[in-house]
């Protein structure tokens, strides 16, 4: 599922609110939530890039995290969070197999790229005193 998202609160969107794209129903659900949640002060979708070194070709690439969210805390301050939305199966390394299949090799490749992106994102966020989180279908309340 892909499409354009039209925010109900365009003033909260950091970037051009006419070009918001979702790449899955999970992203659409999260966008709708943060767009209308009263604690969210500002949000953006794929609005900035984080450089990372790929373990596949050892070159620098750009990672565009799914979301940036600035929200009010219980203490009355604001907190910035970078959010990546992924299926839970992609958030952990694949189980080692004795005889590698094409699917296993794809999973290893995906894990290698994702873990490099997330390591770079954690460092990027730490430098800015932001949080980096990965949300799965379980966090979003999606039953498969």
C-alpha positions in Angstrom: 0.0 0.0 0.0 1.4 3.4 -1.1 0.0 6.8 -1.4 0.0 10.5 -0.5 -1.0 11.6 2.9 -3.0 14.8 3.4 -2.5 16.0 7.0 -5.3 17.2 9.1 -2.9 19.6 10.9 -0.5 20.8 8.1 1.0 23.4 10.5 2.5 20.6 12.6 4.3 19.1 9.6 8.0 19.9 9.3 8.5 20.1 5.5 6.1 20.4 2.6 2.8 19.0 3.7 1.7 18.5 0.1 4.4 15.9 -0.6 4.0 13.4 2.3 4.2 9.8 1.0 3.5 6.6 2.9 5.0 3.3 1.7 2.9 1.0 3.8 -0.4 0.8 5.7 1.7 0.8 8.9 3.3 4.1 8.0 -0.2 5.5 7.1 -1.5 4.4 10.5 1.4 6.0 12.3 1.1 9.3 10.3 -2.6 9.5 11.2 -1.7 9.0 14.8 1.0 11.6 15.1 -0.8 14.1 12.9 -3.8 14.2 15.3 -2.1 13.5 18.7 -2.2 16.5 21.0 1.3 15.8 22.5 2.9 15.9 19.0 4.3 19.4 18.4 6.0 18.8 15.1 6.6 15.8 12.7 8.1 15.0 9.4 8.4 11.9 7.1 11.7 11.2 5.4 12.7 14.8 5.6 16.4 14.4 6.3 19.2 11.9 5.5 21.7 10.2 7.8 25.0 9.0 6.2 25.9 5.4 6.8 28.6 3.0 5.5 27.1 -0.1 3.8 28.6 -3.4 4.9 27.8 -4.7 1.3 29.9 -2.3 -0.7 31.8 -0.4 2.0 30.6 2.9 0.5 28.7 5.8 2.2 25.0 5.9 1.5 22.1 8.0 2.7 19.4 6.7 5.1 16.1 8.6 5.3 14.4 7.6 8.5 10.7 7.1 8.3 9.7 9.8 10.8 10.9 12.7 13.0 8.6 13.5 15.9 8.9 16.3 18.4 6.5 15.8 21.3 5.6 17.2 24.7 6.8 15.1 27.7 5.0 14.6 31.0 7.5 17.1 32.6 6.4 19.9 30.2 9.5 19.8 28.0 9.8 18.6 24.4 11.6 15.5 23.2 12.7 14.6 19.7 12.4 11.1 18.4 13.5 9.5 15.1 11.2 6.6 14.3 11.8 3.7 11.9 8.9 1.3 11.1 9.8 -2.2 10.2 8.3 -5.7 10.4 9.6 -7.4 13.6 11.2 -10.2 11.6 13.6 -7.6 10.1 14.7 -6.2 13.5 16.8 -9.2 14.5 19.5 -11.2 12.6 18.2 -14.2 10.7 18.9 -17.6 12.2 22.0 -19.2 10.8 21.3 -22.0 8.3 23.5 -24.9 7.4 22.6 -24.7 3.7 21.9 -21.0 2.7 18.9 -20.5 0.6 18.2 -17.4 -1.6 15.7 -16.2 1.0 18.2 -16.6 3.8 20.8 -14.7 1.8 18.2 -11.9 1.2 17.5 -11.8 4.9 21.2 -11.6 5.7 21.6 -8.7 3.2 18.6 -6.9 4.6 19.8 -7.3 8.2 23.3 -6.1 7.2 22.0 -2.9 5.6 19.3 -2.2 8.3 21.8 -2.7 11.2 24.3 -0.3 9.6 21.5 2.3 9.1 20.3 1.9 12.6 23.8 2.1 14.1 24.4 5.4 12.2 20.9 6.7 13.3 21.7 5.9 17.0 24.9 7.9 16.8 23.3 10.7 14.8 20.5 11.0 17.4 22.9 10.7 20.4 24.9 13.7 19.1 21.6 15.7 19.0 20.2 14.4 22.3 17.3 12.8 20.4 16.0 9.2 20.7 16.0 6.6 18.0 13.3 3.9 18.1 12.2 1.1 15.8 8.5 0.3 15.8 7.1 -3.0 14.7 3.6 -4.3 14.0 3.4 -5.1 17.7 4.0 -1.4 18.7 1.4 -0.3 16.2 -1.2 -2.8 17.4 -1.4 -4.6 14.1 -2.4 -8.2 14.0 -1.0 -10.3 11.2 
